[in-house]
């Protein structure tokens, strides 16, 4: 059937050539596009034929006749271009998309989705040679899924014409079964090999494929049954004398393994066998049934859980490890990796088991190779791979090529590159025979060290803005090798000089490491020199370095490095004592200054606290004075001042003047007659105080404003809700249903301004503290288009630095930071994109206080490996014409807000920040004091009236807003 399809495809390709010759390049291009279209449809028809007995016979007949119709369409395409114009437009779009994908892959060959899209389009266009090359390139970089392999195999099977093509398909099957454990691919492999039974060695080939399939997936409790049955059917169909014994053997082997539907298999064997079933077979069958009961809970858990079922597989693996059957342990690991191929820890655990238990070279290296292909960003897998290759004696050139692949794998941290370089350098060091003065391996090791330092300096620093090796571990190892193994202290000293110049000279441990190296392999002179430099440069533990220097001069002197040198002289001792004393005195002086500075800062903080207390006391005193005002306004003032949480009270009398300074025109005309003796105008009427009726209405409105008295003893059962819409009608009625979902609500207390306007925040009190904690989960929930902020209720007068930020500001390897998103992108759209690379636990779109998106998002994955894979695949992706940037979430450290410092007033006195009000000093420095109340400054007084009096006599008392209001109200 596949051959017929391929033949029809070749006829389809030849028929347009036999038709009338196209005129012009455009006609030839149209004809070529039509041939590709016809060929792709023929391939699709052949692919459907390979599906099996499910193919409908009528549809199959139609598909076979489709070829003639397509070829007729191809020959007549030139005469009716309008009818197929839409096809040509689609072809052109596909070709442009193919070119774009190819260009993108030339830039980033590790773009998995780009590979998949390119293969899909090339297959649609019938570009058989190109699609084969695209699949080949992708399979070299990534392991392919079962679906991709089956699609590729079906296409190749449909085009196989002769024995060479069949061998090519066999090779393809061999590659497919190595990526993952896939029972369906093994079944396809066995069935396809049956088709070549007529060739030389065909029977042995089929049996070999089925036997390998049984060793790979025959123990699979849910899918292994299909392989056993296919093998038995094949053996039953062969007309041989020995076939009966072969079928008997397959039945007996299968019944000894715990598989689902074992009872049906046993009944089938009883029916098929002419002789009674041997007792040994029945015993093995009963034993397998008992084992099946032990495995069933784990299998049923897998069936009920949702993919990727990592926790369920981990429990299953633990169970198999306790039993200790290597074949079953290998199988359960392979089954788990099919769904969790991007989990590095699972690969590490699998490879570690193989390294320590089985130790089979081909199996171990195969698993390591698959591990780094699935998780190339995990440096631990590459390091283990290099060790396994060295352990099993792989050729040096192969190991070097593997290391180069690791460097291009795209690690996500600078330290990962340091780790892989160290693993490779350790391997090269173990190859060197240091008994020889010089060798090819030693030169290769030295050049590798030099290359590593250059690579970290250029490649890694350019990408991560750091080398990943601040302590210069690679350079330290090189220095130790040169000193201890090569007896080349000159080179070791040069390396240590470079280490110290890279910012490590201030650390005592670095100098002591160098000193110990000189002590073991150097001489007294360089030891003493190193410690003298350490005393001068060390800033973290100078006492320890000084103690080491004095100890060396006192006890060891020149007897270092087994060299016949003289002991240290008295002059050396005096110099050491003098240097250490001078250095320690300087250190103590610096520490005293630092302590004094810290104490001064602490004192400033205490003074600021005292200033705040005095300011609050003055405010309370002013409130008491306001209570002595006339009865016409005292009541309203009391109501205003009792509102909890207002930083600065608005003076009612001043507000009334502003509100009524320009009355409506009609009111001015209908009011009482103006005194004609006053400027001859009606201006005094406008300056008169408001009518009693208006004042009563204003006072009544202020009295209607609810007073909120907060009890700080109930902070534990209260939450503070802010960022609510100012225009929210009935805040208590709106918010109560939201918070009642968390538990019993005692009261919702909105806060209103003096005018009776809602201020956008409130307090919600609950019966229990646990309910209040649950209510914090409502933070950022949208209320009438704005995100509602819910935070613990904390008295900021007692905790002025208290702030609530519910999200982590540290490095989170399982969370991504996405920037450059279009503002129209929704959470659901972003989740649809992200879930293709792993299990998305949460997505947070960053918004401003008004709830408008900022084009940023945080995406939390189930584990670190999924997040790393998503970074590789999503960074640079285009979403709605916006190119996004994706990185591991690692917010920069926020600078601590500068605390307000006392400022110097012109007279020299310390002026606290609070004098400028709650918002600090305003941008517009306009004097709002009436000119009639302004007093001349000290400078002006001195110019007009001679020498100024002492500052104490001219000191002007501080005046608050209330004092100014009293002056303005005086008549």
QUINORTA-V393677 format. One record per run of one state. SS is the DSSP state (alpha for helix, beta for strand, coil for the rest). FROM is the first residue (numbers start at 0). TO is the last residue. If there is no record, write none. Layout:
BEGIN
SS|FROM|TO, SS|FROM|TO
END
This chain:
BEGIN
coil|0|0, alpha|1|17, coil|18|22, alpha|23|48, coil|49|55, alpha|56|75, coil|76|80, alpha|81|106, coil|107|110, alpha|111|124, coil|125|126, alpha|127|140, coil|141|144, alpha|145|158, coil|159|161, alpha|162|178, coil|179|181, alpha|182|193, coil|194|200, alpha|201|216, coil|217|222, alpha|223|236, coil|237|241, alpha|242|254, coil|255|260, alpha|261|271, coil|272|277, alpha|278|303, coil|304|308, alpha|309|322, coil|323|324, alpha|325|338, coil|339|342, alpha|343|357, coil|358|359, alpha|360|373, coil|374|377, alpha|378|390, coil|391|394, alpha|395|406, coil|407|412, alpha|413|430, coil|431|438, alpha|439|463, coil|464|471, alpha|472|484, coil|485|487, alpha|488|503, coil|504|506, alpha|507|520, coil|521|522, alpha|523|536, coil|537|540, alpha|541|555, coil|556|568, alpha|569|625, coil|626|629, alpha|630|640, coil|641|650, alpha|651|659, coil|660|663, alpha|664|669, coil|670|681, alpha|682|686, coil|687|690, alpha|691|703, coil|704|710, alpha|711|716, beta|717|721, coil|722|729, alpha|730|739, coil|740|743, beta|744|751, coil|752|756, beta|757|765, coil|766|767, alpha|768|777, coil|778|779, beta|780|782, coil|783|784, beta|785|791, coil|792|810, beta|811|818, coil|819|825, alpha|826|836, coil|837|838, beta|839|846, coil|847|851, beta|852|860, coil|861|862, alpha|863|873, coil|874|876, beta|877|878, coil|879|880, beta|881|882, coil|883|883, beta|884|888, coil|889|901, beta|902|903, coil|904|908, beta|909|910, coil|911|911, alpha|912|915, coil|916|929, alpha|930|932, coil|933|936, alpha|937|944, coil|945|949, alpha|950|953, coil|954|959, alpha|960|968, coil|969|970
END
